[in-house]
Amino acid sequence: MTTTNEGSAPTDEAFEAFVLELGRALHESGVPAYRLEEALTLVTSLFRREAHFFSTPTSLMVSFAPTRTTLLRVVPPPVELARVARLDALVRALERGTLSLDDAPAALRAITASPLRSSRPVLVAAHGVVAASSAVFLGGSVADAVVAGAIGVVLGVLAIPLGRDAARARAVDLVSALVASLLGHAAARVVGDLGGGVSAPIATLAGLVALLPGLTLTTAMTELAMRHLVSGTARLMAAVIVFLELGLGVAIGERLFALVGESSTTSTHTPLAQTFIPLALVLIAGSGIALFHSEWKTFTRVLAACALAFVGARGGALFFGPELGVFVGALFLGAFANALARVTDTPALVTQVPAVLLLVPGSLGYKSLASLVEKDTLAGVETGIAMLFVAIAIVAGLLVANALVAPRRML
């Protein structure tokens, strides 16, 4: 039975300090605005305190009754699902009364101080694996998958020195897209000269999959649908900027390579058979766990979620077309994640976020920008609208899933 911690009598200072620290921890773990505000509202209600919260991708404002207001400046973080799960467990313990406010700050500091992120070698390998797996879904050949995997590994290694300080980190997307474009065209030329076939567009796009802001775009559309307009708009514009940087980087790479000769971007190649899709799903699930810093014990549930999302999207495409097909995939994914969260008493995000890699429309955004760079304005605009339509379909599927299978009150 849920308790309300009525016996606890924390001071205003202790209570406010804990709420601020918890809010920062949730924000730095990549929790969306609507879930973050709901979690903090739950905590304040447990101790019969009044507070109001306002979250954006770069800040968190907390107003304690009657007049005390604090603004926290937070750098947009990567999603850390392992930390989200532990923060969720902490709040659930407070809700049940098994953890007091006196002990909560120490438990929270233990969570925030612990190294929950995937190691650098694992992240580099995950970049390569998700790139090679994505080539399968993009209709690539064996050579395309190999080249895409190599590009992904190079970009994973490149992100290490570029991410060491803020100035270099801002150039990661542009530089990575340029390098991916150069490597994709170079591989197409070399393999083509040897009598093989590599599609430079497929290899380049698959190599960049880990950098495409499809999840950011989908989160932004969800926040807008939940009427968190400021956070959703800011996150949407952040995704647009990343798309622009990636498109510009690819265009620069193509122009640079054109200076030394035309690449073989349309080489004849044989797409991988559909029998490789189960293997690709397994690899995507493992890569998603690593990229989103989750725990490997969640692999089975993430793989099941990936399979349901894929089957739902493919099956839906047969009846409604590819754009609306993702609605069915998102519906299956959301319902499964919510049901599993209720059974296991763990956050739905842990299952949902890695699997959504299969549905997010990042590749459409990339293709839209590529068409605009090539001055094919009509194709670029059509693809861009299709990208937004897919994002809305994913959000609609998740919202309907929430209506069918009620999610837990927390994350």
LOTIKOL-608520 format. One record per residue (C-alpha): residue number from 1; residue in one letter; chain; z negated, x negated, y. Coordinates in steps of 0.1 Angstrom, whole numbers. Each point is the difference from the previous one (the first is absolute). Example, Ala and Ser with C-alpha at 12.3 -4.5 7.8 and 13.67 -1.06 7.14 Angstrom:
REM residues 2
+-----+--------+--------+-------+-------+-------+
: num : residu : chaine :    zz :    xx :    yy :
+-----+--------+--------+-------+-------+-------+
:   1 :      A :      A :   -78 :  -123 :   -45 :
:   2 :      S :      A :     7 :   -14 :    34 :
+-----+--------+--------+-------+-------+-------+
END
This chain:
REM residues 411
+-----+--------+--------+-------+-------+-------+
: num : residu : chaine :    zz :    xx :    yy :
+-----+--------+--------+-------+-------+-------+
:   1 :      M :      A :     0 :     0 :     0 :
:   2 :      T :      A :     9 :   -13 :    35 :
:   3 :      T :      A :   -29 :    -9 :    22 :
:   4 :      T :      A :    -1 :    -4 :    38 :
:   5 :      N :      A :   -24 :   -29 :     4 :
:   6 :      E :      A :   -24 :    22 :    19 :
:   7 :      G :      A :   -29 :   -23 :    -8 :
:   8 :      S :      A :    17 :   -29 :    18 :
:   9 :      A :      A :    -9 :    -6 :    36 :
:  10 :      P :      A :    22 :   -28 :    12 :
:  11 :      T :      A :    -2 :   -11 :    36 :
:  12 :      D :      A :    29 :     7 :    23 :
:  13 :      E :      A :     8 :   -37 :     3 :
:  14 :      A :      A :     0 :    -5 :   -38 :
:  15 :      F :      A :    21 :    31 :    -7 :
:  16 :      E :      A :    26 :    -8 :    27 :
:  17 :      A :      A :     3 :   -36 :   -11 :
:  18 :      F :      A :     6 :    10 :   -36 :
:  19 :      V :      A :    26 :    26 :    10 :
:  20 :      L :      A :    19 :   -25 :    21 :
:  21 :      E :      A :    -1 :   -26 :   -27 :
:  22 :      L :      A :    12 :    26 :   -26 :
:  23 :      G :      A :    28 :    12 :    23 :
:  24 :      R :      A :    12 :   -36 :     6 :
:  25 :      A :      A :    -1 :    -7 :   -38 :
:  26 :      L :      A :    20 :    32 :    -8 :
:  27 :      H :      A :    25 :    -8 :    28 :
:  28 :      E :      A :     5 :   -36 :   -12 :
:  29 :      S :      A :     6 :    13 :   -35 :
:  30 :      G :      A :    31 :    19 :    12 :
:  31 :      V :      A :   -15 :    36 :    -3 :
:  32 :      P :      A :    22 :    25 :    19 :
:  33 :      A :      A :   -15 :    16 :    31 :
:  34 :      Y :      A :    -6 :    35 :   -14 :
:  35 :      R :      A :   -19 :   -14 :   -31 :
:  36 :      L :      A :   -20 :   -25 :    21 :
:  37 :      E :      A :   -12 :    27 :    24 :
:  38 :      E :      A :    -9 :    24 :   -28 :
:  39 :      A :      A :   -20 :   -27 :   -18 :
:  40 :      L :      A :   -19 :    -9 :    32 :
:  41 :      T :      A :    -6 :    36 :     8 :
:  42 :      L :      A :   -15 :     5 :   -35 :
:  43 :      V :      A :   -24 :   -29 :     5 :
:  44 :      T :      A :   -12 :    13 :    34 :
:  45 :      S :      A :    -5 :    35 :   -14 :
:  46 :      L :      A :   -22 :   -14 :   -28 :
:  47 :      F :      A :   -25 :   -12 :    25 :
:  48 :      R :      A :     4 :    30 :    23 :
:  49 :      R :      A :    14 :   -20 :    28 :
:  50 :      E :      A :    28 :     9 :    24 :
:  51 :      A :      A :    29 :   -23 :     5 :
:  52 :      H :      A :    37 :     1 :     8 :
:  53 :      F :      A :    27 :   -24 :   -12 :
:  54 :      F :      A :    34 :    -9 :    11 :
:  55 :      S :      A :    21 :   -25 :   -20 :
:  56 :      T :      A :    33 :   -16 :     7 :
:  57 :      P :      A :    17 :   -29 :   -19 :
:  58 :      T :      A :   -15 :   -25 :    24 :
:  59 :      S :      A :   -33 :    15 :    11 :
:  60 :      L :      A :   -29 :    22 :    -9 :
:  61 :      M :      A :   -20 :    20 :    26 :
:  62 :      V :      A :   -34 :    14 :   -10 :
:  63 :      S :      A :   -20 :    23 :    23 :
:  64 :      F :      A :   -36 :     7 :    -8 :
:  65 :      A :      A :   -17 :    30 :    15 :
:  66 :      P :      A :    -8 :     3 :    28 :
:  67 :      T :      A :    18 :   -28 :    20 :
:  68 :      R :      A :     2 :   -32 :   -20 :
:  69 :      T :      A :    36 :   -10 :    -7 :
:  70 :      T :      A :    13 :   -32 :   -17 :
:  71 :      L :      A :    35 :   -13 :    -3 :
:  72 :      L :      A :     9 :   -24 :   -28 :
:  73 :      R :      A :    32 :   -20 :     2 :
:  74 :      V :      A :    14 :    -4 :   -35 :
:  75 :      V :      A :    31 :   -20 :   -11 :
:  76 :      P :      A :    23 :    21 :   -23 :
:  77 :      P :      A :    -9 :   -12 :   -35 :
:  78 :      P :      A :    16 :    -1 :   -34 :
:  79 :      V :      A :   -12 :    28 :   -24 :
:  80 :      E :      A :   -29 :   -12 :   -22 :
:  81 :      L :      A :    -5 :    26 :   -27 :
:  82 :      A :      A :   -28 :   -19 :   -18 :
:  83 :      R :      A :   -20 :     0 :    32 :
:  84 :      V :      A :     8 :    37 :     7 :
:  85 :      A :      A :   -13 :     9 :   -35 :
:  86 :      R :      A :   -33 :   -19 :     6 :
:  87 :      L :      A :    -4 :    16 :    35 :
:  88 :      D :      A :     6 :    34 :   -15 :
:  89 :      A :      A :   -27 :    -7 :   -27 :
:  90 :      L :      A :   -24 :   -10 :    28 :
:  91 :      V :      A :     5 :    32 :    19 :
:  92 :      R :      A :    -3 :    20 :   -31 :
:  93 :      A :      A :   -33 :   -17 :    -8 :
:  94 :      L :      A :   -12 :    10 :    35 :
:  95 :      E :      A :    11 :    36 :    -6 :
:  96 :      R :      A :   -18 :     2 :   -33 :
:  97 :      G :      A :   -32 :   -16 :    15 :
:  98 :      T :      A :     1 :   -29 :   -24 :
:  99 :      L :      A :     4 :   -24 :    29 :
: 100 :      S :      A :   -21 :     1 :    31 :
: 101 :      L :      A :    11 :   -10 :    35 :
: 102 :      D :      A :   -24 :   -29 :     0 :
: 103 :      D :      A :    18 :   -15 :   -30 :
: 104 :      A :      A :    35 :    11 :    10 :
: 105 :      P :      A :     8 :   -28 :    26 :
: 106 :      A :      A :    -7 :   -27 :   -25 :
: 107 :      A :      A :    21 :    17 :   -26 :
: 108 :      L :      A :    28 :     4 :    25 :
: 109 :      R :      A :    -2 :   -37 :    11 :
: 110 :      A :      A :     3 :   -10 :   -37 :
: 111 :      I :      A :    32 :    20 :    -3 :
: 112 :      T :      A :    16 :   -13 :    32 :
: 113 :      A :      A :   -10 :   -36 :    -8 :
: 114 :      S :      A :    13 :     0 :   -36 :
: 115 :      P :      A :    35 :   -14 :    -7 :
: 116 :      L :      A :    19 :    31 :   -11 :
: 117 :      R :      A :    35 :   -10 :     8 :
: 118 :      S :      A :    25 :   -13 :   -25 :
: 119 :      S :      A :     4 :   -38 :    -2 :
: 120 :      R :      A :    30 :   -16 :    17 :
: 121 :      P :      A :    17 :   -10 :   -33 :
: 122 :      V :      A :    -4 :    37 :   -12 :
: 123 :      L :      A :    15 :    13 :    33 :
: 124 :      V :      A :    29 :   -24 :    -2 :
: 125 :      A :      A :     8 :    10 :   -36 :
: 126 :      A :      A :    -4 :    37 :    10 :
: 127 :      H :      A :    26 :    -4 :    27 :
: 128 :      G :      A :    24 :   -14 :   -25 :
: 129 :      V :      A :    -7 :    26 :   -27 :
: 130 :      V :      A :     3 :    30 :    23 :
: 131 :      A :      A :    33 :   -14 :    14 :
: 132 :      A :      A :    15 :    -5 :   -34 :
: 133 :      S :      A :   -12 :    34 :   -12 :
: 134 :      S :      A :    14 :    17 :    31 :
: 135 :      A :      A :    34 :   -14 :    -8 :
: 136 :      V :      A :     0 :    22 :   -31 :
: 137 :      F :      A :    -5 :    32 :    20 :
: 138 :      L :      A :    26 :   -11 :    25 :
: 139 :      G :      A :    27 :    -3 :   -27 :
: 140 :      G :      A :     0 :   -38 :    -1 :
: 141 :      S :      A :    11 :   -22 :   -28 :
: 142 :      V :      A :   -20 :   -26 :   -19 :
: 143 :      A :      A :    12 :   -27 :    25 :
: 144 :      D :      A :   -10 :    23 :    29 :
: 145 :      A :      A :   -35 :     4 :   -15 :
: 146 :      V :      A :    -4 :   -38 :    -5 :
: 147 :      V :      A :    12 :    -8 :    35 :
: 148 :      A :      A :   -22 :    28 :    16 :
: 149 :      G :      A :   -30 :   -13 :   -19 :
: 150 :      A :      A :     6 :   -35 :    12 :
: 151 :      I :      A :     4 :    12 :    36 :
: 152 :      G :      A :   -33 :    20 :    -4 :
: 153 :      V :      A :   -18 :   -32 :   -12 :
: 154 :      V :      A :    14 :   -20 :    30 :
: 155 :      L :      A :   -11 :    26 :    24 :
: 156 :      G :      A :   -35 :     2 :   -16 :
: 157 :      V :      A :    -3 :   -38 :     4 :
: 158 :      L :      A :    14 :     1 :    36 :
: 159 :      A :      A :   -26 :    26 :    10 :
: 160 :      I :      A :   -29 :   -24 :    -7 :
: 161 :      P :      A :     6 :   -25 :    29 :
: 162 :      L :      A :    14 :    27 :    23 :
: 163 :      G :      A :   -31 :    21 :    -5 :
: 164 :      R :      A :   -25 :   -26 :     9 :
: 165 :      D :      A :    -1 :     8 :    37 :
: 166 :      A :      A :     8 :    31 :    21 :
: 167 :      A :      A :    30 :   -15 :    18 :
: 168 :      R :      A :    18 :    -9 :   -32 :
: 169 :      A :      A :   -10 :    31 :   -18 :
: 170 :      R :      A :    19 :    21 :    25 :
: 171 :      A :      A :    32 :   -17 :   -10 :
: 172 :      V :      A :    -4 :     5 :   -38 :
: 173 :      D :      A :    23 :    30 :    -3 :
: 174 :      L :      A :    28 :   -14 :    21 :
: 175 :      V :      A :    -1 :   -34 :   -16 :
: 176 :      S :      A :    -3 :    14 :   -35 :
: 177 :      A :      A :    30 :    23 :     5 :
: 178 :      L :      A :    21 :   -29 :    13 :
: 179 :      V :      A :   -10 :   -21 :   -30 :
: 180 :      A :      A :     7 :    28 :   -25 :
: 181 :      S :      A :    34 :     6 :    15 :
: 182 :      L :      A :    10 :   -36 :    -2 :
: 183 :      L :      A :   -13 :    -4 :   -36 :
: 184 :      G :      A :    17 :    33 :   -10 :
: 185 :      H :      A :    34 :   -10 :    14 :
: 186 :      A :      A :    -3 :   -36 :   -13 :
: 187 :      A :      A :    -8 :    13 :   -35 :
: 188 :      A :      A :    30 :    23 :     1 :
: 189 :      R :      A :    23 :   -28 :    10 :
: 190 :      V :      A :   -13 :   -25 :   -26 :
: 191 :      V :      A :    -1 :    25 :   -29 :
: 192 :      G :      A :    34 :    13 :    10 :
: 193 :      D :      A :    15 :   -35 :    -1 :
: 194 :      L :      A :   -14 :    -3 :   -35 :
: 195 :      G :      A :    17 :    31 :   -11 :
: 196 :      G :      A :   -30 :    23 :     1 :
: 197 :      G :      A :    -9 :    28 :    23 :
: 198 :      V :      A :   -29 :     5 :    25 :
: 199 :      S :      A :    -2 :    28 :    26 :
: 200 :      A :      A :   -14 :   -16 :    31 :
: 201 :      P :      A :   -10 :    34 :    15 :
: 202 :      I :      A :   -19 :    10 :   -31 :
: 203 :      A :      A :   -17 :   -34 :    -5 :
: 204 :      T :      A :   -10 :    -2 :    37 :
: 205 :      L :      A :   -13 :    36 :     1 :
: 206 :      A :      A :   -20 :    -4 :   -32 :
: 207 :      G :      A :   -14 :   -33 :    11 :
: 208 :      L :      A :   -13 :    16 :    32 :
: 209 :      V :      A :   -15 :    31 :   -18 :
: 210 :      A :      A :   -36 :   -13 :     4 :
: 211 :      L :      A :     5 :    -3 :    38 :
: 212 :      L :      A :    16 :    34 :     5 :
: 213 :      P :      A :   -24 :    22 :    20 :
: 214 :      G :      A :     7 :    31 :   -22 :
: 215 :      L :      A :   -37 :     5 :    -6 :
: 216 :      T :      A :    -8 :    -3 :    37 :
: 217 :      L :      A :    27 :    26 :     7 :
: 218 :      T :      A :   -13 :    24 :   -26 :
: 219 :      T :      A :   -36 :    -4 :    12 :
: 220 :      A :      A :    12 :     6 :    36 :
: 221 :      M :      A :    17 :    32 :   -10 :
: 222 :      T :      A :   -31 :    11 :   -19 :
: 223 :      E :      A :   -22 :    -6 :    30 :
: 224 :      L :      A :    24 :    19 :    22 :
: 225 :      A :      A :    -1 :    29 :   -25 :
: 226 :      M :      A :   -38 :    -1 :     1 :
: 227 :      R :      A :     2 :     2 :    38 :
: 228 :      H :      A :   -12 :   -35 :     6 :
: 229 :      L :      A :    27 :    -4 :    25 :
: 230 :      V :      A :   -10 :   -32 :    18 :
: 231 :      S :      A :    -6 :   -20 :   -32 :
: 232 :      G :      A :    31 :    15 :   -17 :
: 233 :      T :      A :    22 :    -8 :    30 :
: 234 :      A :      A :   -13 :   -35 :     4 :
: 235 :      R :      A :     5 :    -7 :   -37 :
: 236 :      L :      A :    35 :    15 :     0 :
: 237 :      M :      A :    10 :   -23 :    29 :
: 238 :      A :      A :   -15 :   -30 :   -18 :
: 239 :      A :      A :    22 :     9 :   -30 :
: 240 :      V :      A :    31 :     3 :    22 :
: 241 :      I :      A :    -7 :   -34 :    15 :
: 242 :      V :      A :    -2 :   -16 :   -34 :
: 243 :      F :      A :    32 :    16 :   -11 :
: 244 :      L :      A :    17 :   -13 :    32 :
: 245 :      E :      A :   -13 :   -35 :    -7 :
: 246 :      L :      A :    12 :     0 :   -35 :
: 247 :      G :      A :    34 :    13 :    10 :
: 248 :      L :      A :     3 :   -26 :    27 :
: 249 :      G :      A :   -10 :   -28 :   -24 :
: 250 :      V :      A :    25 :    11 :   -26 :
: 251 :      A :      A :    27 :     2 :    26 :
: 252 :      I :      A :    -8 :   -35 :    13 :
: 253 :      G :      A :     1 :   -13 :   -35 :
: 254 :      E :      A :    34 :    15 :    -7 :
: 255 :      R :      A :    14 :   -15 :    32 :
: 256 :      L :      A :   -14 :   -34 :    -7 :
: 257 :      F :      A :    15 :     0 :   -35 :
: 258 :      A :      A :    33 :    12 :    13 :
: 259 :      L :      A :     2 :   -33 :    20 :
: 260 :      V :      A :     4 :   -19 :   -33 :
: 261 :      G :      A :    22 :    25 :   -18 :
: 262 :      E :      A :     2 :    36 :   -12 :
: 263 :      S :      A :   -24 :    10 :   -27 :
: 264 :      S :      A :     8 :    20 :   -31 :
: 265 :      T :      A :   -19 :    32 :     8 :
: 266 :      T :      A :    21 :    22 :   -22 :
: 267 :      S :      A :     2 :   -20 :   -32 :
: 268 :      T :      A :     6 :    20 :   -32 :
: 269 :      H :      A :   -32 :     4 :   -20 :
: 270 :      T :      A :   -14 :    22 :   -27 :
: 271 :      P :      A :   -31 :    20 :    10 :
: 272 :      L :      A :   -30 :    -3 :   -23 :
: 273 :      A :      A :    -3 :    27 :   -27 :
: 274 :      Q :      A :   -24 :    29 :     4 :
: 275 :      T :      A :   -19 :   -13 :   -29 :
: 276 :      F :      A :   -15 :   -26 :    24 :
: 277 :      I :      A :   -16 :    26 :    21 :
: 278 :      P :      A :   -33 :     2 :   -20 :
: 279 :      L :      A :    -4 :   -37 :     3 :
: 280 :      A :      A :     7 :     2 :    37 :
: 281 :      L :      A :   -27 :    27 :     3 :
: 282 :      V :      A :   -25 :   -22 :   -17 :
: 283 :      L :      A :     8 :   -29 :    24 :
: 284 :      I :      A :     0 :    23 :    30 :
: 285 :      A :      A :   -35 :    13 :    -9 :
: 286 :      G :      A :   -14 :   -35 :    -5 :
: 287 :      S :      A :    16 :   -12 :    33 :
: 288 :      G :      A :   -14 :    29 :    19 :
: 289 :      I :      A :   -35 :    -8 :   -12 :
: 290 :      A :      A :     4 :   -36 :    12 :
: 291 :      L :      A :    17 :     8 :    33 :
: 292 :      F :      A :   -26 :    27 :     9 :
: 293 :      H :      A :   -29 :   -22 :   -11 :
: 294 :      S :      A :   -12 :    25 :   -26 :
: 295 :      E :      A :   -19 :    -7 :   -33 :
: 296 :      W :      A :    18 :    -6 :   -32 :
: 297 :      K :      A :   -21 :    25 :   -19 :
: 298 :      T :      A :    20 :    27 :    18 :
: 299 :      F :      A :    33 :   -12 :   -15 :
: 300 :      T :      A :     3 :    28 :   -26 :
: 301 :      R :      A :    -5 :    28 :    25 :
: 302 :      V :      A :    23 :   -16 :    25 :
: 303 :      L :      A :    27 :    -4 :   -27 :
: 304 :      A :      A :    -4 :    37 :   -10 :
: 305 :      A :      A :     3 :    10 :    37 :
: 306 :      C :      A :    32 :   -22 :     4 :
: 307 :      A :      A :    15 :    17 :   -31 :
: 308 :      L :      A :    -8 :    35 :    13 :
: 309 :      A :      A :    13 :    -8 :    35 :
: 310 :      F :      A :    32 :   -14 :   -15 :
: 311 :      V :      A :     6 :    28 :   -25 :
: 312 :      G :      A :    -8 :    26 :    27 :
: 313 :      A :      A :    24 :   -16 :    25 :
: 314 :      R :      A :    28 :    -4 :   -25 :
: 315 :      G :      A :    -5 :    35 :   -14 :
: 316 :      G :      A :    -2 :    15 :    35 :
: 317 :      A :      A :    32 :   -17 :    10 :
: 318 :      L :      A :    19 :    18 :   -27 :
: 319 :      F :      A :    -9 :    33 :    15 :
: 320 :      F :      A :    -5 :    -6 :    37 :
: 321 :      G :      A :    18 :   -33 :     8 :
: 322 :      P :      A :   -14 :   -35 :     4 :
: 323 :      E :      A :   -17 :     7 :    34 :
: 324 :      L :      A :   -19 :    31 :   -12 :
: 325 :      G :      A :    -5 :   -16 :   -34 :
: 326 :      V :      A :   -28 :   -22 :    14 :
: 327 :      F :      A :   -19 :    32 :    10 :
: 328 :      V :      A :    -4 :     7 :   -37 :
: 329 :      G :      A :    -9 :   -36 :    -7 :
: 330 :      A :      A :   -26 :     0 :    27 :
: 331 :      L :      A :   -14 :    34 :   -12 :
: 332 :      F :      A :    -5 :   -14 :   -35 :
: 333 :      L :      A :   -15 :   -32 :    13 :
: 334 :      G :      A :   -24 :    17 :    24 :
: 335 :      A :      A :   -12 :    26 :   -25 :
: 336 :      F :      A :    -6 :   -27 :   -26 :
: 337 :      A :      A :   -18 :   -23 :    24 :
: 338 :      N :      A :   -22 :    28 :    12 :
: 339 :      A :      A :    -9 :    12 :   -35 :
: 340 :      L :      A :    -8 :   -35 :   -11 :
: 341 :      A :      A :   -21 :    -6 :    30 :
: 342 :      R :      A :   -21 :    31 :    -7 :
: 343 :      V :      A :    -4 :   -10 :   -37 :
: 344 :      T :      A :    -9 :   -36 :     6 :
: 345 :      D :      A :   -17 :     4 :    34 :
: 346 :      T :      A :    21 :   -27 :    16 :
: 347 :      P :      A :    23 :     1 :    30 :
: 348 :      A :      A :    35 :    16 :    -5 :
: 349 :      L :      A :    14 :   -28 :    22 :
: 350 :      V :      A :    -6 :   -25 :   -28 :
: 351 :      T :      A :    25 :    18 :   -22 :
: 352 :      Q :      A :    23 :    14 :    26 :
: 353 :      V :      A :     8 :   -29 :    23 :
: 354 :      P :      A :    15 :   -25 :   -26 :
: 355 :      A :      A :    20 :    27 :   -16 :
: 356 :      V :      A :    15 :    12 :    33 :
: 357 :      L :      A :    20 :   -32 :     1 :
: 358 :      L :      A :    25 :    18 :   -22 :
: 359 :      L :      A :     5 :    28 :    25 :
: 360 :      V :      A :    -3 :   -15 :    35 :
: 361 :      P :      A :    34 :     0 :    19 :
: 362 :      G :      A :    -1 :   -36 :    12 :
: 363 :      S :      A :    34 :    -8 :   -15 :
: 364 :      L :      A :    16 :    29 :    20 :
: 365 :      G :      A :   -14 :   -14 :    32 :
: 366 :      Y :      A :    14 :   -34 :    -8 :
: 367 :      K :      A :    34 :    14 :    -8 :
: 368 :      S :      A :     0 :    20 :    32 :
: 369 :      L :      A :    -6 :   -31 :    21 :
: 370 :      A :      A :    25 :   -19 :   -20 :
: 371 :      S :      A :    27 :    26 :     8 :
: 372 :      L :      A :    -9 :     0 :    37 :
: 373 :      V :      A :     2 :   -38 :     1 :
: 374 :      E :      A :    35 :     3 :   -16 :
: 375 :      K :      A :     9 :    25 :    28 :
: 376 :      D :      A :     3 :    29 :   -25 :
: 377 :      T :      A :   -20 :    23 :    22 :
: 378 :      L :      A :     6 :    32 :   -18 :
: 379 :      A :      A :   -11 :   -14 :   -34 :
: 380 :      G :      A :   -30 :   -17 :    17 :
: 381 :      V :      A :   -12 :    33 :    16 :
: 382 :      E :      A :     6 :    20 :   -32 :
: 383 :      T :      A :   -20 :   -25 :   -21 :
: 384 :      G :      A :   -28 :    -1 :    26 :
: 385 :      I :      A :    -3 :    38 :     0 :
: 386 :      A :      A :     0 :    -1 :   -38 :
: 387 :      M :      A :   -29 :   -25 :     1 :
: 388 :      L :      A :   -21 :    23 :    22 :
: 389 :      F :      A :     9 :    30 :   -23 :
: 390 :      V :      A :   -11 :   -20 :   -30 :
: 391 :      A :      A :   -33 :   -10 :    17 :
: 392 :      I :      A :    -6 :    37 :    10 :
: 393 :      A :      A :     7 :    11 :   -36 :
: 394 :      I :      A :   -25 :   -25 :   -13 :
: 395 :      V :      A :   -27 :    12 :    24 :
: 396 :      A :      A :     8 :    37 :    -9 :
: 397 :      G :      A :    -3 :    -8 :   -37 :
: 398 :      L :      A :   -34 :   -17 :     5 :
: 399 :      L :      A :   -12 :    29 :    22 :
: 400 :      V :      A :    10 :    26 :   -26 :
: 401 :      A :      A :   -17 :   -21 :   -26 :
: 402 :      N :      A :   -32 :     1 :    20 :
: 403 :      A :      A :     3 :    38 :     2 :
: 404 :      L :      A :     5 :     3 :   -38 :
: 405 :      V :      A :   -26 :   -26 :   -10 :
: 406 :      A :      A :   -27 :    -3 :    26 :
: 407 :      P :      A :    -7 :   -36 :     9 :
: 408 :      R :      A :   -35 :   -15 :     1 :
: 409 :      R :      A :   -17 :     2 :    34 :
: 410 :      M :      A :     1 :   -38 :     4 :
: 411 :      L :      A :    27 :   -25 :    -3 :
+-----+--------+--------+-------+-------+-------+
END
